[in-house]
């Protein structure tokens, strides 16, 4: 049911102040940190798409969703694509993309929220590009010039994997090293191949992909396997292999089942047909809104064939945090320095604009 439009001014309480302290971009060889202003330029519709949420209907500049913040039967979460703002009628909250991330991840820690946003959106168009098209996904615009693909051997990359708790020998077997130029600067990163020739790209400071973006399906040789394990990202897949080897180095059982790595929950539909061929599915998705929503969707589709393995690391955001013993309470730990904490509550609210309506 249509609820009518609500003025943006109705959901603003604190005053808006310009934030400078965290609006800093560090650009040197291989380093990229998303700024507040860059985050605000990302289309909320694309961000929701990357998390696995699709609009139920479109009315002019408004896209309507079933709320990503709570369970509901009818769509009452609206995104105004012209203003790039959202409003949840069920809880009377609204704002920009950082306000949305704050609600999704239950944190006011700005660097943490920017990291969460960047995790899903570095490959997306920004809000000042072509308007969102209903039902259409964004494509990558990152450029990887003079791309070279070699064996993974960089001490810096192996050190990064070690910091993430990943077994280096397993990573060397599963991944490649990518060297390339982007906007005239040289970069090197870990590359994880997908099933159509693209790569997920990662180093300590950068996350992206070499198109075409797709899922990774790892099928074991010999007789077809009856079970498939599903992961959101390749770090979780490598974490699983590491845990298996650590727990039972003599017989880690790495090849007793197949694997699918989504490389983004927005790729879930690409995996459904492949998963349908298995009699058992183990789901190792993240303990966040997107992961839980995807798992519920798969449970409804595959029923008892699907087992939610996230219960084994329910105190952690994902499998890699479990491997590193980094519980959710630490992942969203509040900032201790007053300058950095300053007024996220101010920042996450949209600016006052007289006469504008959601």
Secondary structure, 3 states (H helix, E strand, C coil): CCCCCCEHHHHCCCCCCCCCCCCCCCCECCECCCCHHHHHHECHHHHHHHCCCCCCEEECCEEEECCCCCCCCCCCEEEECCCCEEEECCCCEEECHHHHHHHHHCCCCHHHHHHHHHHHHCCCCECCCCCCCCCCCCCCCCCCEEEEEEECCCHHHHHHHHHCCCCHHHHHHHCEEEEEEECCEEEEEEEEECCCCCEEEECCCCEEEECCCCCEEECCCCCCCCEEEEECCHHHHHHHHHHHHHHCCCCCCCCCCEEEECCCHHHHHHHHHHHCCCCEEEEECCCCHHHHHHHHHHHHHHHHHEEEHHHHHCCECCHHHHHCCCEHHHHCCCCCCHHHHCCHHHHCCCCCCCCCEC
